[in-house]
Amino acid sequence: MLRISDVTYLVRDLDEAIGFFTEAVGFVVRQDETSGDRRRVVVGPADGGTGLVLAVARDGADVGRQAGGKVAFFLETGDFAAQYERLRAYGVKFREEPRHEEYGTVVVFEDLYGMPWDLIEPPASSSSDGGAVASH
């Protein structure tokens, strides 16, 4: 069996990114350790799954366009309304109104750098199979 445990996510500032991912999205800090001049921070869902290794981008890195302007991350939830309201209350920018598709309820939102994410709640009869939904 293979699984992706963590992925690197470029940020401008670690503390700013920690604030966004914990307060707006609802992730937890799984690791925040400093060794010498290196700080390793991993955030992710409290119940496990793939985490984001927050890495400060070097000069010239295209923060917020890591996927070429496409949705790179698909945030699945079991309570769309609550998660949508959490993001809205934080002031997160949405690119559209929530919509209902055959694969579930979905809305595209932007992270703190303008990168698009999908927030998805699969239909009640569906189970998560780990497959990504084709998006925008």
DOFI-824765 format. One record per residue: x, y, z of N, C-alpha, C, O, CB in turn. Coordinates in steps of 0.1 Angstrom, whole numbers. Glycine has a CB too. Example, Ala and Ser with C-alpha at 12.3 -4.5 7.8 and 13.67 -1.06 7.14 Angstrom:
residues 2
132 | -57 | 78 | 123 | -45 | 78 | 132 | -33 | 78 | 142 | -33 | 85 | 113 | -45 | 90
128 | -22 | 71 | 137 | -11 | 71 | 129 | 0 | 79 | 134 | 11 | 80 | 141 | -6 | 57
end
This chain:
residues 136
8 | -12 | 0 | 0 | 0 | 0 | 9 | 12 | 0 | 19 | 13 | 7 | -10 | 0 | 12
5 | 22 | -8 | 12 | 35 | -8 | 2 | 46 | -4 | -10 | 45 | -7 | 18 | 38 | -22
7 | 56 | 2 | -1 | 68 | 5 | 9 | 80 | 5 | 20 | 78 | 9 | -9 | 66 | 18
4 | 92 | 3 | 11 | 104 | 4 | 9 | 109 | 18 | -2 | 112 | 22 | 8 | 115 | -7
20 | 110 | 26 | 19 | 114 | 40 | 18 | 129 | 41 | 10 | 135 | 48 | 30 | 108 | 48
27 | 136 | 34 | 28 | 150 | 35 | 32 | 156 | 21 | 39 | 149 | 13 | 39 | 155 | 45
29 | 168 | 18 | 33 | 175 | 6 | 39 | 189 | 10 | 34 | 195 | 20 | 22 | 177 | -4
48 | 194 | 3 | 54 | 207 | 6 | 45 | 218 | 0 | 40 | 217 | -11 | 68 | 208 | 0
43 | 228 | 8 | 34 | 239 | 4 | 42 | 252 | 7 | 45 | 255 | 18 | 21 | 238 | 13
44 | 259 | -4 | 52 | 272 | -3 | 44 | 283 | 3 | 33 | 285 | -1 | 57 | 276 | -17
50 | 290 | 12 | 44 | 301 | 19 | 54 | 313 | 19 | 66 | 311 | 17 | 40 | 297 | 33
49 | 325 | 22 | 58 | 337 | 24 | 63 | 338 | 39 | 74 | 342 | 41 | 50 | 349 | 20
54 | 334 | 48 | 57 | 335 | 62 | 51 | 323 | 70 | 39 | 321 | 68 | 52 | 349 | 68
59 | 316 | 78 | 54 | 305 | 85 | 42 | 308 | 94 | 32 | 301 | 94 | 65 | 298 | 92
44 | 318 | 103 | 34 | 321 | 113 | 21 | 326 | 106 | 10 | 322 | 111 | 39 | 332 | 122
22 | 334 | 96 | 10 | 338 | 88 | 3 | 326 | 83 | -10 | 325 | 84 | 14 | 348 | 77
10 | 316 | 77 | 4 | 304 | 71 | -2 | 295 | 82 | -13 | 290 | 80 | 14 | 297 | 63
5 | 294 | 93 | -1 | 286 | 104 | -14 | 292 | 108 | -24 | 285 | 111 | 9 | 286 | 116
-15 | 305 | 110 | -27 | 312 | 114 | -38 | 309 | 104 | -49 | 306 | 108 | -25 | 327 | 115
-36 | 310 | 91 | -46 | 307 | 81 | -51 | 293 | 82 | -63 | 290 | 82 | -41 | 310 | 67
-41 | 284 | 82 | -45 | 269 | 81 | -52 | 264 | 94 | -60 | 255 | 93 | -33 | 261 | 78
-48 | 270 | 105 | -55 | 266 | 118 | -68 | 273 | 120 | -78 | 267 | 124 | -45 | 267 | 129
-68 | 286 | 118 | -80 | 294 | 121 | -90 | 294 | 111 | -102 | 292 | 114 | -76 | 308 | 124
-86 | 295 | 98 | -96 | 296 | 87 | -101 | 282 | 83 | -112 | 279 | 81 | -91 | 303 | 75
-91 | 273 | 81 | -94 | 260 | 75 | -97 | 250 | 86 | -106 | 241 | 84 | -82 | 255 | 67
-91 | 251 | 98 | -94 | 242 | 109 | -84 | 231 | 110 | -87 | 221 | 117 | -108 | 236 | 107
-73 | 232 | 104 | -62 | 222 | 105 | -56 | 224 | 119 | -58 | 234 | 126 | -51 | 224 | 94
-48 | 214 | 123 | -40 | 215 | 135 | -25 | 215 | 131 | -21 | 210 | 120 | -43 | 203 | 145
-17 | 220 | 140 | -2 | 220 | 138 | 2 | 206 | 143 | 1 | 203 | 155 | 5 | 231 | 146
7 | 198 | 134 | 12 | 185 | 137 | 27 | 185 | 142 | 31 | 176 | 150 | 10 | 175 | 126
34 | 194 | 137 | 48 | 195 | 140 | 53 | 210 | 139 | 49 | 216 | 129 | 57 | 186 | 131
60 | 214 | 148 | 66 | 228 | 147 | 79 | 227 | 155 | 80 | 229 | 167 | 57 | 239 | 153
90 | 224 | 148 | 103 | 221 | 155 | 114 | 229 | 148 | 114 | 231 | 136 | 107 | 206 | 154
123 | 234 | 156 | 134 | 242 | 151 | 147 | 234 | 154 | 149 | 229 | 165 | 134 | 256 | 157
155 | 233 | 144 | 168 | 227 | 145 | 178 | 236 | 138 | 179 | 237 | 126 | 168 | 213 | 139
186 | 243 | 146 | 196 | 253 | 141 | 188 | 264 | 135 | 180 | 270 | 142 | 205 | 246 | 130
190 | 267 | 122 | 183 | 278 | 116 | 171 | 273 | 107 | 165 | 280 | 99 | 192 | 286 | 107
168 | 260 | 109 | 157 | 254 | 101 | 145 | 251 | 110 | 146 | 246 | 121 | 162 | 241 | 95
133 | 256 | 105 | 121 | 253 | 112 | 112 | 244 | 104 | 109 | 248 | 92 | 114 | 267 | 116
107 | 233 | 109 | 99 | 224 | 102 | 85 | 225 | 108 | 82 | 223 | 120 | 104 | 210 | 102
75 | 229 | 99 | 61 | 230 | 103 | 53 | 222 | 94 | 53 | 223 | 82 | 57 | 245 | 103
44 | 213 | 100 | 35 | 205 | 93 | 21 | 208 | 99 | 19 | 207 | 111 | 38 | 190 | 94
11 | 211 | 90 | -3 | 213 | 94 | -11 | 203 | 86 | -7 | 199 | 75 | -7 | 227 | 92
-23 | 199 | 92 | -32 | 190 | 85 | -44 | 188 | 93 | -46 | 193 | 104 | -25 | 177 | 82
-53 | 180 | 87 | -65 | 176 | 95 | -62 | 169 | 108 | -53 | 161 | 109 | -74 | 167 | 86
-70 | 172 | 118 | -68 | 166 | 131 | -69 | 151 | 131 | -62 | 145 | 139 | -78 | 172 | 141
-77 | 146 | 123 | -79 | 131 | 123 | -70 | 124 | 113 | -72 | 112 | 110 | -93 | 128 | 119
-59 | 130 | 109 | -49 | 123 | 100 | -50 | 127 | 86 | -57 | 137 | 82 | -51 | 108 | 102
-44 | 119 | 77 | -44 | 122 | 63 | -32 | 130 | 59 | -23 | 132 | 68 | -57 | 130 | 59
-32 | 134 | 47 | -20 | 141 | 42 | -18 | 155 | 49 | -28 | 162 | 51 | -21 | 143 | 27
-6 | 158 | 52 | -3 | 171 | 58 | 4 | 180 | 49 | 10 | 175 | 39 | 5 | 169 | 71
4 | 193 | 52 | 12 | 203 | 44 | 24 | 206 | 52 | 24 | 211 | 63 | 3 | 215 | 41
36 | 204 | 46 | 49 | 209 | 51 | 50 | 223 | 46 | 53 | 225 | 35 | 61 | 200 | 47
49 | 233 | 56 | 50 | 247 | 52 | 64 | 250 | 50 | 72 | 248 | 59 | 43 | 256 | 63
67 | 255 | 38 | 81 | 259 | 35 | 82 | 273 | 30 | 75 | 276 | 20 | 87 | 249 | 25
90 | 281 | 36 | 92 | 295 | 31 | 98 | 295 | 17 | 109 | 289 | 15 | 100 | 304 | 41
91 | 301 | 8 | 96 | 302 | -6 | 109 | 310 | -7 | 110 | 321 | -1 | 85 | 307 | -15
118 | 306 | -15 | 130 | 314 | -18 | 126 | 325 | -28 | 116 | 324 | -34 | 141 | 305 | -23
135 | 334 | -29 | 133 | 345 | -39 | 129 | 340 | -52 | 136 | 331 | -58 | 145 | 355 | -39
119 | 346 | -58 | 115 | 342 | -72 | 105 | 331 | -73 | 99 | 328 | -83 | 127 | 338 | -79
102 | 324 | -61 | 92 | 313 | -62 | 78 | 319 | -63 | 75 | 330 | -58 | 93 | 304 | -49
70 | 312 | -71 | 57 | 317 | -74 | 47 | 313 | -64 | 38 | 304 | -67 | 53 | 313 | -88
47 | 318 | -52 | 38 | 315 | -41 | 23 | 318 | -46 | 21 | 329 | -52 | 41 | 322 | -28
14 | 308 | -44 | 0 | 310 | -48 | -3 | 305 | -62 | -14 | 305 | -66 | -3 | 325 | -47
8 | 302 | -70 | 6 | 297 | -83 | 13 | 284 | -85 | 18 | 280 | -96 | 11 | 307 | -94
14 | 276 | -74 | 21 | 264 | -74 | 15 | 253 | -83 | 22 | 244 | -87 | 22 | 258 | -60
3 | 255 | -87 | -4 | 246 | -96 | -8 | 253 | -109 | -17 | 249 | -116 | -17 | 240 | -89
-1 | 264 | -112 | -3 | 271 | -125 | -17 | 277 | -126 | -22 | 278 | -137 | -1 | 261 | -136
-23 | 281 | -114 | -36 | 287 | -114 | -47 | 277 | -113 | -59 | 282 | -112 | -37 | 295 | -127
-44 | 265 | -113 | -55 | 254 | -112 | -57 | 250 | -98 | -48 | 253 | -89 | -51 | 242 | -121
-68 | 244 | -95 | -70 | 238 | -81 | -61 | 227 | -79 | -60 | 218 | -88 | -85 | 234 | -80
-53 | 228 | -69 | -43 | 217 | -66 | -48 | 209 | -54 | -44 | 197 | -52 | -29 | 223 | -63
-56 | 214 | -45 | -60 | 208 | -33 | -75 | 207 | -32 | -82 | 217 | -35 | -54 | 215 | -20
-80 | 195 | -28 | -94 | 192 | -27 | -97 | 189 | -12 | -94 | 178 | -8 | -98 | 180 | -37
-103 | 198 | -5 | -106 | 197 | 9 | -119 | 191 | 11 | -130 | 197 | 9 | -105 | 211 | 16
-120 | 178 | 15 | -132 | 171 | 17 | -137 | 173 | 31 | -130 | 172 | 40 | -130 | 156 | 13
-150 | 175 | 32 | -157 | 177 | 45 | -169 | 168 | 46 | -176 | 165 | 36 | -160 | 192 | 47
-173 | 165 | 58 | -186 | 159 | 61 | -197 | 168 | 64 | -208 | 164 | 66 | -184 | 148 | 71
-193 | 181 | 66 | -203 | 192 | 70 | -200 | 204 | 62 | -193 | 213 | 67 | -202 | 194 | 85
-204 | 204 | 49 | -201 | 215 | 40 | -205 | 229 | 46 | -198 | 239 | 46 | -208 | 213 | 27
-218 | 230 | 51 | -223 | 242 | 56 | -214 | 248 | 67 | -211 | 260 | 67 | -237 | 240 | 61
-210 | 240 | 77 | -202 | 245 | 88 | -188 | 249 | 83 | -183 | 259 | 87 | -200 | 234 | 99
-182 | 241 | 74 | -169 | 245 | 69 | -169 | 258 | 61 | -161 | 266 | 61 | -162 | 233 | 61
-180 | 259 | 52 | -182 | 270 | 44 | -183 | 283 | 53 | -177 | 293 | 50 | -194 | 269 | 35
-191 | 282 | 64 | -193 | 293 | 73 | -180 | 297 | 80 | -177 | 308 | 82 | -204 | 290 | 83
-172 | 287 | 84 | -159 | 289 | 90 | -150 | 297 | 81 | -144 | 307 | 86 | -153 | 276 | 94
-149 | 293 | 69 | -141 | 301 | 59 | -146 | 315 | 57 | -139 | 324 | 56 | -140 | 293 | 46
-160 | 316 | 55 | -166 | 329 | 53 | -163 | 338 | 65 | -160 | 350 | 63 | -181 | 327 | 51
-165 | 333 | 77 | -163 | 341 | 89 | -148 | 346 | 90 | -146 | 357 | 95 | -166 | 333 | 102
-139 | 339 | 85 | -125 | 343 | 85 | -122 | 353 | 74 | -112 | 360 | 74 | -116 | 330 | 83
-131 | 355 | 65 | -129 | 364 | 54 | -123 | 358 | 41 | -118 | 366 | 33 | -121 | 376 | 59
-123 | 345 | 40 | -118 | 339 | 28 | -125 | 343 | 16 | -138 | 344 | 16 | -118 | 323 | 30
-118 | 344 | 5 | -124 | 348 | -8 | -129 | 336 | -15 | -122 | 326 | -16 | -115 | 356 | -17
-142 | 336 | -20 | -148 | 325 | -28 | -148 | 330 | -42 | -152 | 341 | -45 | -162 | 321 | -22
-145 | 321 | -51 | -146 | 324 | -65 | -160 | 322 | -71 | -162 | 326 | -83 | -136 | 316 | -73
-169 | 316 | -64 | -182 | 313 | -69 | -191 | 310 | -57 | -187 | 310 | -45 | -182 | 300 | -78
-204 | 308 | -60 | -213 | 304 | -50 | -213 | 288 | -49 | -209 | 282 | -59 | -228 | 309 | -53
-216 | 283 | -37 | -216 | 268 | -36 | -226 | 262 | -47 | -236 | 268 | -50 | -220 | 263 | -22
-222 | 251 | -52 | -230 | 244 | -62 | -231 | 229 | -60 | -222 | 224 | -53 | -224 | 247 | -77
-241 | 223 | -65 | -243 | 209 | -63 | -240 | 202 | -76 | -246 | 205 | -87 | -258 | 206 | -59
-231 | 193 | -76 | -227 | 185 | -87 | -229 | 170 | -84 | -233 | 167 | -73 | -211 | 187 | -91
-228 | 161 | -94 | -230 | 147 | -92 | -220 | 141 | -82 | -224 | 132 | -75 | -228 | 139 | -105
-209 | 147 | -80 | -199 | 143 | -70 | -200 | 149 | -57 | -192 | 146 | -48 | -185 | 145 | -76
-209 | 159 | -55 | -212 | 165 | -42 | -214 | 180 | -43 | -215 | 185 | -54 | -200 | 162 | -33
-214 | 186 | -31 | -215 | 200 | -30 | -201 | 206 | -30 | -192 | 201 | -23 | -223 | 204 | -17
-199 | 216 | -38 | -185 | 221 | -40 | -185 | 236 | -41 | -195 | 242 | -46 | -179 | 215 | -52
-174 | 242 | -37 | -172 | 257 | -39 | -157 | 258 | -40 | -149 | 251 | -34 | -178 | 265 | -28
-153 | 268 | -48 | -138 | 271 | -50 | -135 | 283 | -41 | -142 | 294 | -42 | -134 | 274 | -65
-125 | 282 | -32 | -121 | 293 | -24 | -106 | 295 | -26 | -99 | 287 | -32 | -124 | 291 | -9
-101 | 307 | -22 | -87 | 310 | -23 | -80 | 310 | -10 | -86 | 314 | 0 | -85 | 324 | -30
-68 | 305 | -9 | -60 | 305 | 3 | -55 | 319 | 5 | -58 | 328 | -3 | -49 | 294 | 3
-46 | 321 | 14 | -41 | 334 | 17 | -32 | 340 | 6 | -29 | 352 | 7 | -33 | 334 | 30
-28 | 332 | -3 | -20 | 336 | -15 | -27 | 337 | -28 | -22 | 339 | -38 | -8 | 328 | -16
-40 | 334 | -27 | -49 | 334 | -39 | -49 | 321 | -47 | -55 | 321 | -58 | -43 | 345 | -48
-43 | 311 | -41 | -44 | 298 | -48 | -57 | 291 | -46 | -62 | 291 | -35 | -33 | 288 | -43
-64 | 286 | -57 | -77 | 280 | -56 | -77 | 266 | -49 | -68 | 258 | -52 | -84 | 280 | -69
-86 | 264 | -41 | -89 | 251 | -35 | -104 | 247 | -37 | -112 | 256 | -38 | -85 | 251 | -19
-107 | 235 | -38 | -121 | 230 | -38 | -124 | 226 | -24 | -117 | 218 | -17 | -123 | 219 | -48
-136 | 230 | -19 | -142 | 225 | -7 | -153 | 216 | -12 | -162 | 221 | -19 | -147 | 236 | 3
-153 | 203 | -8 | -162 | 194 | -13 | -168 | 185 | -2 | -161 | 181 | 7 | -155 | 184 | -24
-181 | 184 | -3 | -188 | 174 | 5 | -194 | 163 | -4 | -204 | 167 | -12 | -199 | 180 | 15
-189 | 151 | -4 | -194 | 141 | -13 | -209 | 138 | -10 | -213 | 141 | 2 | -186 | 128 | -13
-216 | 132 | -19 | -230 | 129 | -16 | -231 | 118 | -5 | -221 | 111 | -3 | -237 | 123 | -29
-241 | 118 | 3 | -242 | 110 | 14 | -240 | 95 | 11 | -235 | 87 | 19 | -256 | 111 | 21
-244 | 91 | -1 | -243 | 77 | -5 | -229 | 73 | -10 | -226 | 61 | -12 | -253 | 73 | -16
-221 | 83 | -11 | -207 | 81 | -17 | -197 | 80 | -5 | -199 | 85 | 6 | -203 | 92 | -26
-187 | 72 | -7 | -176 | 71 | 2 | -163 | 77 | -4 | -162 | 76 | -17 | -174 | 57 | 8
-154 | 82 | 3 | -142 | 87 | -2 | -133 | 76 | -7 | -130 | 66 | 0 | -134 | 95 | 9
-130 | 77 | -20 | -121 | 66 | -26 | -107 | 71 | -28 | -99 | 64 | -35 | -127 | 61 | -39
-104 | 83 | -24 | -91 | 89 | -26 | -88 | 95 | -39 | -78 | 100 | -42 | -81 | 78 | -23
-98 | 94 | -48 | -97 | 100 | -62 | -100 | 114 | -62 | -109 | 119 | -55 | -105 | 92 | -71
-92 | 122 | -70 | -94 | 136 | -71 | -105 | 139 | -81 | -107 | 131 | -91 | -81 | 143 | -75
-113 | 149 | -79 | -124 | 153 | -87 | -118 | 162 | -98 | -110 | 171 | -94 | -136 | 159 | -79
-121 | 160 | -110 | -116 | 169 | -120 | -122 | 183 | -118 | -134 | 184 | -115 | -120 | 164 | -135
-114 | 193 | -118 | -119 | 206 | -115 | -114 | 217 | -125 | -108 | 213 | -135 | -115 | 211 | -101
-116 | 228 | -122 | -114 | 241 | -129 | -101 | 242 | -136 | -98 | 252 | -142 | -116 | 252 | -120
end
